[in-house]
């Protein structure tokens, strides 16, 4: 099953560049909030086109880890490279970094005073200075992709949570990012709405998008992830292909976590 | 016994004069709130800035204005500024004092309004590549302004009443006109009660309007 999927992905990825290229590299990353050390020594590499799922109990630092990658959090020490560039170097423009690294949040965070289409068009127009017509065209295409083209004129509060989250994904994609970060994007959804969001993410993975996904959805991890990492207390304790990690966890804490959630 | 000494016929006779005063009162208030809103917007943003160079002066301004009587502020502007070589007419002095005063209160309103917007909104905005000013302009302030509109309305009402204090620098607003009638007729009761009545006729509909806005937007969220 997994093998078949990877093959599928490879064949679809002919347009993207070399598969082995590292797009994100974290080395000895440490981060604390006051006295609480959240990330202790994080070393991680993500390859272009890879789908990485981050697992771990709450408070293990998963969300903080991905929030460091687009500098929503500032790390205390260590190094993060995105496309080979140190994100804390002088010449790194943080706004440019964030256009390359899209992010989707647990609480959707759509702008409630804007219609769906304007939510999606805001950043392309204001940051990328794309013409309104072109931005609208792209936005409509993205809405079609997430199955919500008929909702373009709605306000966020008129949509279900699942629909809002799909709009949020479209909004992030509108900047044409190289990497997408997903921070527990289905955790705030009613169970029956989770599937649609996961489908959208699956589609995205199929198209070769590089994704880092913090989630508790084991089904998604098994089916879509190329690699799973397990975090606890600020460390990455184990990383492996999903099948291996779920069926044959090595670390005792991974074992106990997996046994609790499966 | 007729109306406890309230002379209707006198009131009717002086009504046009009082209404001219009321017009000045409204004008003064509208100008001052408009300028005060501008001051308040920037001071409110400065107040929550991470940069001390903005937040400290803003805090000082707000504390000074809120900690001193408006009457004193009016007198400083009108009688004090000429000592620095700044001579303003009464009307300009009145607007200046009221604007600076309401600016401090409105700064606090804006501060609270901006803080009331969830952190996720800012995070979503900057994660899309927008910078601080763009985030403020397109994401935070439109929502904050909406939230604070009732509070701004109440500030307008408060300032409308407080503007009676500029009568001390001889601006012929509502209260001052009432006092002029009093000195002319030696009847204090009728003109002053009339003045109060006219203030009420302005403030009651205004506060109803504020309530209406408050209610309508509550449902919409």
Interface residues (C-beta under 8 A of the other chain):
Chain A: X70 X72 X95 X96 X98 X99 X101 X102 X103 X105 X107 X109 X110 X111 X112 X113 X122 X123 X126 X127 X128 X157 X168 X171 X172 X175
Chain B: X118 X120 X121 X123 X124 X125 X126 X127 X128 X129 X130 X131 X134 X138 X139 X142 X143 X146 X221
